[in-house]
């Protein structure tokens, strides 16, 4: 059977740096939102903390700045290594369908992409509207996740006392134990 001859598709043009940076900011914002959501959940369930938008905003800001610092460090490392890092790395795999000039161009601009992404992340860290939106969305996501978990725990598990022969037998014992309980001693006092 003759299926023809393979003709590779023309290579996709390299995305403009501003688009790569914009997408990097969106991905980072999503990651920061997830980190803050987890902080809200752990704070509420484990540490019994109240929701504090200011503290969470500061945590979101710190996350952005830490990721900006990471990108700055990556840009410096790539600049220090120069083209040598790419000529012996993953890009040099001899694939006949890969345009080596495009690989070189993509690698040449990586330090610039990381520098611009770092600058954009620092700008996001200083943008109160962006930080507020991330904290609010993280709170809503946390509430939804906690609520979903509670709903699943509270669903009817199929237990029916009518189908449990021990229920009536144990009921009398439970009532006796309840009657023995000193309810007044359970009252919460402010002392």
Residue pairs with C-beta under 8 A, 6 or more apart in sequence:
8 97
11 98
11 99
11 102
14 102
14 105
14 106
14 109
17 109
17 112
17 113
17 116
18 116
20 113
20 117
21 113
21 116
21 117
21 120
22 120
24 113
24 117
24 120
24 121
25 117
25 120
25 121
25 124
28 64
28 67
28 117
28 121
28 124
29 124
29 130
29 134
31 63
31 67
32 60
32 63
32 64
32 67
32 134
33 60
33 134
33 137
33 138
33 141
34 138
34 141
35 59
35 60
35 63
36 56
36 59
36 60
36 63
36 134
36 135
36 138
37 138
37 139
37 141
37 142
37 145
38 142
39 56
39 59
39 138
40 51
40 56
40 138
40 139
40 142
41 142
41 145
41 146
43 49
43 51
44 51
44 142
44 146
45 146
51 139
53 132
53 135
53 136
53 139
56 135
56 138
56 139
57 128
57 131
57 132
57 135
60 125
60 131
60 134
60 135
60 138
61 125
61 126
61 131
64 121
64 122
64 124
64 125
65 121
65 122
65 125
67 121
68 117
68 118
68 119
68 121
68 122
68 125
69 118
71 114
71 115
71 117
71 118
71 121
72 114
72 115
72 118
74 114
75 110
75 111
75 112
75 114
75 115
75 118
76 111
78 85
78 110
78 111
78 114
79 111
83 104
83 107
83 108
85 107
86 92
86 103
86 104
86 107
91 103
91 104
91 107
124 130
124 131
125 131
161 167
